[in-house]
Amino acid sequence: MQSVNKEVATAWDFLTGPELWIKLGGSALKIIIIMILASILIKVSKKIIDHLFHNHKKGPLRISERRESTIKKLIQNIITYVVYFTAFTMVLDTLTIKVGPLLAGAGVAGLAIGFGAQSLVKDVISGFFIIFEDQFGVGDYVSTSGVEGTVEEIGLRTTKIQSWTGELNVIPNGNIDQVTNYSIYNGRAVVDVNIPYESNMAKAEQVIDEVVKGLPDKYEEILSVPEVIGVQTLEVSHYVVRVIADTLPVYQWAGARMIRKEIQERLYSEGIEIPSPRLVMYSRSDEKAKVEPVPEPLRGRE
């Protein structure tokens, strides 16, 4: 009984003694200093990288802005991972936890879980190919894996794409098997204008041709004078005149809206209206067909 009381007293003296708390306080202070230094090192590294890439623009060897943003973000991410991993090992060493045996155990465990981490390896390898083959970069407007939007970040494992409606989509790089990049080359706007058969085709095409000649001066998104292809199709109540134009990358949809608006306003001012749905009605007493506009209720149903 006396030996038990003696051990309890010894443990109590150790817990309440200054040596333990001094040692714990010193360890806690070291851990705090390590984390602060790691945060400072990451911030300074990012500033240095930004400065290097900024000065690189003035050098003889230049790369595109989109590729520069992608590489810069990748380097910053790698530095962040390395610094935090180093800080983590230093914290373990401060806590008197041997890092060597842990790394050896991690190697053995890595072999065991390697078969289950195939998707992770696939994501990392795909990320390297995406970046170094320059398939797309930060700021590009792309369509891939059922998602369409602007690339916000490309990492080694995932790619972040923000849809035009605001959603941020995080896609594993291994799932990116086909990409449509709208930001590499100029876009092409395609506009179909419906002209009723009652209107003069030559006059309608002349009006459209006059409108498109002034569009490049009015809209900087339209690079050249749009081309009036001519009659594309013949429909039931109208024929279709097609207009195509070269635009800045990703501006093909905006360019089509601009062209459509200008042509519609000019056609109305010239007395050429957009055709409305109509029915052909046959009378038993009359051999000729009478064409009448569709009543308002029927238009709403169509």
Summary of the structure (lengths in Angstrom):
residues: 302
radius of gyration: 34.5
end to end distance: 97.7
largest distance: 127.4
contacts: 788
relative contact order: 0.07
helix: 54%
strand: 21%
